[in-house]
Amino acid sequence: MPAVIKGTENDGSGDRVLRIHFPDKSDSNDNFEEIGWNEFLEEFDSNKHTLLHNPNGNLDKLVNRD
Protein backbone atom coordinates (compact mmCIF):
# COMPACT_ATOMS: atom_id res chain seq x y z
CA MET A 1 0.00 0.00 0.00
CA PRO A 2 1.37 3.46 -0.83
CA ALA A 3 1.86 5.51 2.33
CA VAL A 4 3.64 8.38 4.02
CA ILE A 5 5.11 8.41 7.50
CA LYS A 6 2.85 10.56 9.67
CA GLY A 7 4.32 13.84 10.86
CA THR A 8 7.10 14.07 8.27
CA GLU A 9 5.33 16.86 6.36
CA ASN A 10 5.93 19.15 9.35
CA ASP A 11 9.73 18.90 9.34
CA GLY A 12 10.11 22.26 7.58
CA SER A 13 11.06 20.89 4.15
CA GLY A 14 7.47 20.45 2.96
CA ASP A 15 8.29 16.94 1.77
CA ARG A 16 6.72 13.82 3.20
CA VAL A 17 8.58 10.53 3.62
CA LEU A 18 7.13 8.04 1.15
CA ARG A 19 6.93 4.33 1.84
CA ILE A 20 5.44 1.24 0.26
CA HIS A 21 3.88 -0.18 3.41
CA PHE A 22 3.06 -3.83 4.04
CA PRO A 23 0.67 -3.69 7.03
CA ASP A 24 0.68 -7.44 7.64
CA LYS A 25 4.48 -7.35 8.03
CA SER A 26 4.68 -4.33 10.33
CA ASP A 27 4.26 -3.77 14.05
CA SER A 28 3.94 0.01 13.67
CA ASN A 29 0.85 0.52 11.49
CA ASP A 30 -0.03 3.69 13.47
CA ASN A 31 2.99 5.51 11.97
CA PHE A 32 1.71 5.25 8.39
CA GLU A 33 -0.93 7.19 6.51
CA GLU A 34 -2.31 5.46 3.43
CA ILE A 35 -2.37 7.56 0.25
CA GLY A 36 -3.50 6.78 -3.29
CA TRP A 37 -1.13 5.52 -5.98
CA ASN A 38 -1.59 8.69 -8.06
CA GLU A 39 -0.58 10.89 -5.11
CA PHE A 40 2.35 8.57 -4.31
CA LEU A 41 3.63 8.62 -7.90
CA GLU A 42 3.27 12.41 -8.21
CA GLU A 43 5.43 12.91 -5.10
CA PHE A 44 7.79 10.13 -6.22
CA ASP A 45 8.39 11.93 -9.54
CA SER A 46 8.49 15.48 -8.18
CA ASN A 47 11.06 14.48 -5.52
CA LYS A 48 13.15 12.65 -8.15
CA HIS A 49 13.03 9.31 -6.35
CA THR A 50 13.96 5.93 -7.74
CA LEU A 51 13.48 2.45 -6.33
CA LEU A 52 16.66 0.66 -5.30
CA HIS A 53 15.81 -3.04 -5.48
CA ASN A 54 17.82 -5.83 -3.87
CA PRO A 55 17.02 -9.05 -5.80
CA ASN A 56 18.62 -11.18 -3.05
CA GLY A 57 16.53 -9.92 -0.17
CA ASN A 58 13.54 -7.91 0.88
CA LEU A 59 15.26 -4.57 1.51
CA ASP A 60 14.08 -2.17 -1.17
CA LYS A 61 14.59 1.57 -0.73
CA LEU A 62 13.31 4.79 -2.25
CA VAL A 63 16.34 6.98 -2.91
CA ASN A 64 17.00 10.30 -4.64
CA ARG A 65 18.07 10.01 -8.31
CA ASP A 66 20.63 12.81 -7.94
Backbone bond lengths (Angstrom), bond angles and torsions (degrees), N, CA, C in turn:
res aa  C-N    CA-C-N  psi(-1)  N-CA   C-N-CA  omega(-1)  CA-C   N-CA-C  phi
1 M - - - 1.422 - - 1.524 108.09 -
2 P 1.328 118.45 134.28 1.455 121.01 176.26 1.526 108.93 -71.20
3 A 1.328 116.03 138.59 1.462 119.94 -175.82 1.519 110.30 -154.66
4 V 1.336 113.71 167.09 1.460 122.16 169.92 1.525 106.99 -124.53
5 I 1.316 115.64 154.53 1.460 119.78 175.51 1.523 107.15 -81.95
6 K 1.333 116.18 123.85 1.457 121.55 -177.57 1.517 111.38 -57.81
7 G 1.336 115.54 139.33 1.454 121.53 176.03 1.511 115.01 88.71
8 T 1.329 118.95 -11.47 1.467 120.13 -176.65 1.516 112.39 -76.26
9 E 1.336 118.07 -16.79 1.463 119.98 178.46 1.523 111.40 -74.08
10 N 1.323 117.62 -12.17 1.461 121.48 -177.82 1.521 112.76 -101.14
11 D 1.326 117.73 18.91 1.467 119.87 -177.10 1.522 112.75 -86.11
12 G 1.337 117.26 3.61 1.462 120.75 178.22 1.514 113.58 98.29
13 S 1.324 118.98 -21.67 1.464 121.41 -178.05 1.522 111.94 -84.24
14 G 1.340 117.14 -21.66 1.455 120.96 -176.61 1.520 112.97 85.14
15 D 1.318 117.04 -9.14 1.461 121.24 179.57 1.516 110.44 -94.51
16 R 1.319 115.61 145.75 1.458 120.80 175.71 1.521 108.31 -104.00
17 V 1.319 116.79 151.97 1.465 121.17 178.62 1.522 107.91 -84.98
18 L 1.331 115.63 115.91 1.458 122.20 -179.91 1.514 110.89 -83.73
19 R 1.327 115.48 146.89 1.459 121.63 174.69 1.518 108.81 -146.90
20 I 1.308 115.78 151.18 1.462 121.45 164.69 1.518 103.66 -99.88
21 H 1.321 115.46 108.36 1.461 122.43 -169.97 1.527 110.83 -98.73
22 F 1.316 115.49 135.81 1.455 122.99 176.22 1.527 107.33 -114.24
23 P 1.349 118.18 90.35 1.460 121.62 -172.40 1.523 114.21 -56.67
24 D 1.313 117.81 -34.77 1.469 119.95 -178.51 1.526 112.41 -74.35
25 K 1.333 117.87 -7.27 1.462 121.66 179.27 1.523 111.84 -115.90
26 S 1.339 116.37 17.00 1.466 120.33 -175.13 1.520 110.66 -129.51
27 D 1.323 115.37 143.22 1.461 121.14 174.49 1.520 111.65 -94.07
28 S 1.316 117.84 -8.16 1.471 120.98 -172.71 1.524 111.66 -119.12
29 N 1.320 117.99 52.22 1.461 121.44 -178.44 1.521 113.16 -62.99
30 D 1.349 118.45 -21.63 1.459 121.50 -179.14 1.524 112.30 -70.58
31 N 1.329 118.15 -17.24 1.466 121.75 -177.74 1.517 112.97 -84.09
32 F 1.329 117.59 -7.34 1.461 121.16 -173.71 1.519 111.49 -112.40
33 E 1.335 114.81 143.54 1.457 121.43 174.28 1.523 107.30 -117.98
34 E 1.314 116.52 119.00 1.459 121.08 -179.79 1.522 109.74 -68.37
35 I 1.344 115.91 136.68 1.461 122.21 174.33 1.527 107.50 -129.67
36 G 1.315 116.70 166.08 1.460 120.98 178.82 1.521 111.60 -77.30
37 W 1.335 115.19 159.74 1.468 119.47 -179.86 1.518 111.93 -63.32
38 N 1.335 118.26 -36.88 1.471 119.62 179.25 1.519 111.16 -62.30
39 E 1.340 116.85 -44.79 1.463 121.41 178.49 1.532 110.32 -63.87
40 F 1.330 116.78 -42.88 1.461 121.67 178.56 1.529 110.51 -58.81
41 L 1.330 116.39 -49.32 1.464 120.54 -176.58 1.527 112.34 -68.21
42 E 1.342 117.77 -34.40 1.464 120.04 175.87 1.528 110.43 -61.93
43 E 1.342 117.08 -46.50 1.467 120.38 178.89 1.529 111.09 -68.13
44 F 1.324 116.72 -38.13 1.459 122.57 177.65 1.531 109.77 -56.52
45 D 1.334 116.27 -48.79 1.468 121.13 -179.13 1.526 111.97 -70.54
46 S 1.327 117.72 -44.78 1.464 119.60 -176.36 1.527 112.27 -67.65
47 N 1.336 117.44 -26.85 1.462 121.21 177.88 1.524 112.50 -92.69
48 K 1.335 116.26 5.18 1.466 122.82 177.55 1.529 112.17 55.51
49 H 1.342 115.11 48.23 1.461 120.28 177.12 1.519 110.68 -87.94
50 T 1.303 115.25 160.20 1.452 123.09 169.59 1.524 107.23 -140.85
51 L 1.315 116.56 159.69 1.457 120.88 179.81 1.520 108.90 -97.35
52 L 1.303 116.29 121.64 1.459 122.78 175.92 1.525 106.35 -95.17
53 H 1.323 116.52 111.18 1.466 122.11 -173.82 1.519 110.49 -106.07
54 N 1.324 116.02 132.14 1.459 122.44 175.40 1.526 107.63 -104.06
55 P 1.337 118.85 105.43 1.463 121.03 -176.94 1.531 113.36 -68.23
56 N 1.333 117.98 -14.04 1.466 120.96 -178.20 1.518 113.47 -99.76
57 G 1.309 117.51 8.52 1.460 119.59 -178.02 1.502 110.67 -161.81
58 N 1.320 115.90 -167.03 1.456 119.34 -178.54 1.528 112.03 -113.04
59 L 1.323 118.35 18.69 1.451 121.92 179.75 1.525 109.57 -97.37
60 D 1.306 116.07 95.12 1.456 122.35 173.78 1.520 106.97 -106.19
61 K 1.338 116.51 147.05 1.462 120.24 -177.65 1.523 109.88 -134.20
62 L 1.341 115.33 148.75 1.443 121.46 168.45 1.516 106.83 -94.81
63 V 1.319 116.97 121.19 1.469 121.29 -177.58 1.525 108.97 -128.26
64 N 1.328 116.27 161.94 1.445 122.50 177.98 1.525 109.66 -76.05
65 R 1.347 116.15 136.84 1.475 121.27 -179.37 1.517 112.56 -68.81
66 D 1.317 118.09 -23.15 1.472 120.57 -175.95 1.457 111.16 -75.04
